[in-house]
C-alpha cells in the first residue's frame, strides 16, 4: 500500500514538472524567413504607434509567406469591438488572417494608410460611411524601391 502511494506521488510530481516543459515548447516562436513582403509588412506594423501585431502560429506564418506577393492585400476588419488589420490573398475572404490591432480614434482606412505610407485618395462626394481600404503592399514596396 505504501509503495502505491509513493508511486502516485512520484507520478504527480513528474506530471507537474512535465506540464511547464510542454507549455514552454508550445510558446516557441518561429522565425520569419526575412526579406519577403510579409517581413516588410511586419516591420511597418511594429514601427507604427497606430498598430500592435497580433500573434500568428508558425503554420499561419508559413502559409502567408508562401503567398504570391501580388495577390496579398490588406484591409481593416473588426474583432471583439476593435479594429484590426487583415491580410488575405483571396478577394472573397478579405480577412483571412488577422495580423494586427489598430490603435487610435481615426478611421481604420486613415490608420492603415499612415502605417504603410499609402496616399489616400479623396472622395469626390460626401460619403457618410467609413470606406474600407484595400491596400496592395507589393505596389507600395516597389514604389519605395525595395524590390
Residue pairs with C-beta under 8 A, 6 or more apart in sequence:
29 58
30 58
30 61
30 62
32 38
32 39
32 42
32 61
32 65
33 39
33 65
36 65
36 69
37 69
37 72
37 137
37 138
37 141
37 147
38 61
38 64
38 65
38 67
38 72
38 87
40 137
40 141
40 146
41 74
41 87
41 99
41 116
41 137
42 53
42 99
44 115
44 116
44 117
45 51
45 52
45 53
45 85
45 99
45 100
45 115
46 53
48 114
48 115
49 103
50 102
50 103
50 104
50 111
50 114
50 115
51 85
51 100
51 101
51 102
51 103
51 111
51 115
52 100
52 101
52 103
53 99
53 100
54 84
54 98
54 99
54 100
54 101
56 64
56 97
56 99
60 97
63 97
64 72
64 87
64 97
67 89
68 89
69 137
69 138
69 147
70 136
70 138
71 89
72 87
72 88
72 89
72 136
72 137
72 138
73 87
73 88
73 89
73 91
73 94
73 134
73 135
73 136
73 137
74 85
74 86
74 87
74 112
74 116
74 134
74 135
74 136
74 137
75 85
75 86
75 88
75 94
75 95
75 112
75 132
75 133
75 134
75 135
76 83
76 84
76 85
76 86
76 102
76 108
76 109
76 111
76 112
76 132
76 133
77 83
77 84
77 85
77 86
77 94
77 95
77 98
78 84
79 98
82 101
82 102
83 101
83 102
83 108
83 111
84 95
84 98
84 99
84 100
84 101
84 102
85 98
85 99
85 100
85 101
85 102
85 112
85 115
86 94
86 95
86 96
86 97
86 98
86 99
87 96
87 97
87 99
88 94
88 95
88 96
88 97
89 96
90 96
94 134
102 108
102 111
102 112
103 111
104 111
107 130
108 130
108 132
108 133
109 120
109 130
109 131
109 132
109 133
110 120
112 118
112 133
112 135
113 119
113 120
113 133
113 135
116 135
116 137
116 140
117 140
117 144
118 133
118 135
118 140
120 133
123 131
138 147
141 147
